Amino acid sequence: MISSVAEQQDLAQIRQRVFMALFIALAVGLHTFEALLPNPLPWFRIGLANILALTVLSLYGVRAMWVLTLSRIFIGSLLLGSLFGPGFLLSLAGGVTANLFVTGGALLLRRGVSLIGLSVLGAAGHVCGQLLMAGLVVIQHQSIWFLLPAFLLFALVSGVLNGFAADLLVDHLLPHPAFGACHKRFGQHQEKE
């Protein structure tokens, strides 16, 4: 039995680290799985690993989301053998831009945005970051921006689906005793004090 407040805080930090490691491992697995699936068009992926990034954002905050996203990109690219290649650069640019959009939305809008809204922002940021990197490194032509409307439409659909899935996952995880110190930071909820 844990008796002191310091021991309870230590246990909460250890739990968070363990769950962060699990979330990162799951995100890497989803990232790798999705990369191995056949693609109808280049760069059209649903972004299943982003469900875990949104979940971590809601449970642990912005810093944890950044850790998960960057870890997923580097480890996933290492496993796929594409580290520092064009695919890695596109993924990194998309992930960083998506996280910038989500961080901005989370900090500026606070309680006025749901995980679905943040997911759509992130998906739009991902598209913009990838097209920017593709225009600078891979294709090196301004005509790549003609793809933006179709990509944004796909980002809207995938963003809504991923946001909805993340919202369901957070609602499912919060009642578990391991997440007793966490609270849902976005969407319709009552925050624990």
Secondary structure, 3 states (H helix, E strand, C coil): CCCCHHHHHHHHHHHHHHHHHHHHHHHHHHHHHHHHCCCCCCCCCCCCHHHHHHHHHHHHCHHHHHHHHHHHHHHHHHHHCCCCCHHHHHHHHHHHHHHHHHHHHHHHHHHHCCHHHHHHHHHHHHHHHHHHHHHHHHCCCHHHHHHHHHHHHHHHHHHHHHHHHHHHHHHHHCCCHHHCCCCCCCCCCCCCC
